[in-house]
Each structure stands twice: as structure tokens, then as C-alpha cells.
Amino acid sequence: MKQKTYCVYNQTRSCFLSLDVVLANTSVSRLKGLLGKLQLRSDEGLWVVPSRGIHTLGLLFPLDLLYLDEHRRVIHLVEAFPSFRIAPLKAQAESVLELPTHTIYSSQTQPGDQLLICAAEEMQHLLQSMGAAHSDTATKSIDWA
């Protein structure tokens, strides 16, 4: 059975970071993480909830890491975090996105950027409603975890 996946959209930069992120929100899924994968495709990722930091022990490839607060705002990021390391812990983090290297660079994501994370079928509706409303959506948060 295929796991439900999520899209990650950077509202601040108006760009997608990933279209195929898997949620790791159980002890088993957080423990397994990306172990067993040989690499990440450019549109894949893992959203670890809750998490204040991750490790790449046993991984064979580097990752871009985005630490998010409870409102899905980027509070810290690490580009090309190497394998077999323990990432910094961030007390304010509620979750961590593990994405392929160069995702941060190519999207120009910065601390303070607001992310929207939801299922693909809901993304189109949310983006249309945001465009129509022209309101301040930076504080809008969806609780999927």
C-alpha cells in the first residue's frame, strides 16, 4: 500500500519544494526515516513530525534540512548535510523536512519563509483561494500531523 504523500510549497518565494513528501509521524516511521534508500529523487522528501533534529547515520547520501516551527515557518536550514552525522537540535523546531540536496539553493528558501504542506488534491484548492483572497496567508497553518 502506497503511503499518503504531501506537497511542500514555499508561500514566501512562490515555488514548490517537493511534490512527493512522506510523513513520518510514528515512532517506527521516524526511526526508519530514509534508511534503505540509495538516493532521493528531486521531488521526494521526508517530513519528520515531531522533531527538533535528525541524524543521517546509515544514510548513503547528503540531505537538505529545513527545520520548521509549529506554523510551518522555516526557523533553520542546512544545505547538503552529510551522511553519518547528527544534525543540530533546535528547541523551537516542531518538525524537520529532509529534502534532496540543492533544494534550498534552487528555491532560495530562507529562514522566516512560510511553507504550506498538504496533500496534492488540497494544494490546488488552497493556492486558488490564496490567490483570490490576496490576504495575509503567512499565518495560515494546516495541522496534518
C-alpha positions as CSV (number, residue, x, y, z in Angstrom):
1,M,0.0,0.0,0.0
2,K,1.4,3.4,-1.0
3,Q,1.8,5.9,1.7
4,K,0.0,9.2,1.5
5,T,2.3,11.9,0.2
6,Y,2.3,15.7,0.6
7,C,3.3,18.7,-1.4
8,V,5.5,21.4,0.0
9,Y,5.0,24.9,-1.3
10,N,7.1,27.9,-0.2
11,Q,4.5,30.7,0.0
12,T,7.1,33.4,0.6
13,R,9.1,32.5,-2.6
14,S,6.0,31.2,-4.6
15,C,7.6,27.9,-5.5
16,F,7.3,24.2,-4.8
17,L,10.0,22.5,-2.8
18,S,8.6,19.0,-3.3
19,L,5.6,17.1,-4.7
20,D,6.2,13.7,-3.0
21,V,6.9,14.1,0.7
22,V,6.1,11.2,3.0
23,L,5.0,12.0,6.6
24,A,7.0,10.2,9.4
25,N,4.8,10.8,12.4
26,T,5.0,7.5,14.3
27,S,7.9,6.1,16.3
28,V,8.5,3.4,13.7
29,S,8.4,5.7,10.7
30,R,10.6,8.3,12.4
31,L,13.1,5.6,13.3
32,K,13.2,4.1,9.8
33,G,13.3,7.5,8.1
34,L,15.1,7.2,4.8
35,L,17.1,4.1,5.7
36,G,17.2,1.7,2.8
37,K,17.0,4.3,0.1
38,L,20.0,4.7,-2.2
39,Q,19.1,8.3,-3.1
40,L,16.2,10.8,-3.2
41,R,14.6,11.8,-6.5
42,S,14.4,15.5,-7.0
43,D,10.7,15.6,-6.0
44,E,10.9,13.3,-2.9
45,G,11.3,14.0,0.8
46,L,10.5,13.1,4.3
47,W,8.6,15.2,6.8
48,V,9.6,14.2,10.4
49,V,6.9,15.2,12.9
50,P,7.6,15.9,15.7
51,S,11.3,16.5,15.5
52,R,13.9,19.0,16.8
53,G,16.7,17.4,14.8
54,I,17.6,14.3,12.9
55,H,20.6,12.1,12.1
56,T,21.9,10.6,8.9
57,L,23.6,7.5,10.4
58,G,23.3,4.7,7.9
59,L,22.3,7.0,5.0
60,L,24.3,6.9,1.8
61,F,23.6,10.4,0.6
62,P,23.5,14.0,1.9
63,L,20.3,15.9,2.5
64,D,19.0,19.5,2.7
65,L,17.3,20.0,6.0
66,L,14.6,22.6,6.8
67,Y,13.6,23.0,10.5
68,L,10.0,24.2,10.9
69,D,8.1,25.8,13.8
70,E,4.6,24.9,14.7
71,H,3.3,27.3,12.0
72,R,5.4,25.7,9.2
73,R,7.8,28.7,9.2
74,V,11.4,27.9,8.4
75,I,13.5,28.6,11.5
76,H,16.8,27.0,10.4
77,L,18.2,25.3,7.4
78,V,21.2,23.2,6.5
79,E,22.3,22.6,2.9
80,A,23.9,19.3,1.9
81,F,24.0,17.8,5.3
82,P,26.4,14.9,5.0
83,S,25.7,11.2,5.8
84,F,26.7,9.6,9.1
85,R,26.2,12.8,11.1
86,I,23.9,14.1,13.8
87,A,22.2,17.3,12.9
88,P,21.9,20.3,15.3
89,L,19.0,20.2,17.7
90,K,16.7,23.3,17.5
91,A,14.5,23.8,20.6
92,Q,11.9,25.9,18.6
93,A,11.5,23.2,15.9
94,E,8.3,21.3,15.7
95,S,9.3,19.3,12.6
96,V,12.1,18.7,10.1
97,L,11.9,18.4,6.3
98,E,14.5,16.1,4.7
99,L,14.9,17.0,1.0
100,P,17.3,16.3,-1.8
101,T,20.5,18.4,-1.9
102,H,20.2,21.7,-3.9
103,T,16.5,22.1,-3.0
104,I,17.3,25.0,-0.7
105,Y,19.7,26.6,-3.2
106,S,17.4,26.2,-6.2
107,S,14.3,27.6,-4.3
108,Q,16.2,30.3,-2.5
109,T,14.5,29.3,0.7
110,Q,15.5,31.3,3.8
111,P,14.8,31.4,7.5
112,G,11.4,33.1,8.0
113,D,9.9,31.6,4.8
114,Q,6.3,30.3,5.3
115,L,5.7,26.8,3.9
116,L,2.4,25.2,3.0
117,I,2.3,21.4,3.4
118,C,-0.8,19.5,2.4
119,A,-2.0,16.6,0.2
120,A,-1.8,17.2,-3.5
121,E,-5.5,17.2,-4.0
122,E,-5.9,20.0,-1.5
123,M,-2.9,22.1,-2.8
124,Q,-4.7,23.4,-5.9
125,H,-7.7,24.5,-3.9
126,L,-5.6,26.3,-1.3
127,L,-3.4,28.1,-3.9
128,Q,-6.5,29.2,-5.8
129,S,-8.2,30.5,-2.6
130,M,-5.0,32.3,-1.6
131,G,-4.7,34.0,-5.0
132,A,-8.3,35.1,-4.9
133,A,-8.2,36.4,-1.4
134,H,-5.0,38.4,-1.7
135,S,-4.9,38.4,2.1
136,D,-2.1,37.8,4.6
137,T,-1.8,34.0,4.5
138,A,1.6,33.9,6.2
139,T,-0.1,32.9,9.5
140,K,-2.4,30.3,8.0
141,S,-1.4,26.9,9.2
142,I,-2.7,23.4,8.5
143,D,-2.3,20.8,11.1
144,W,-1.8,17.4,9.3
145,A,0.4,15.8,12.0
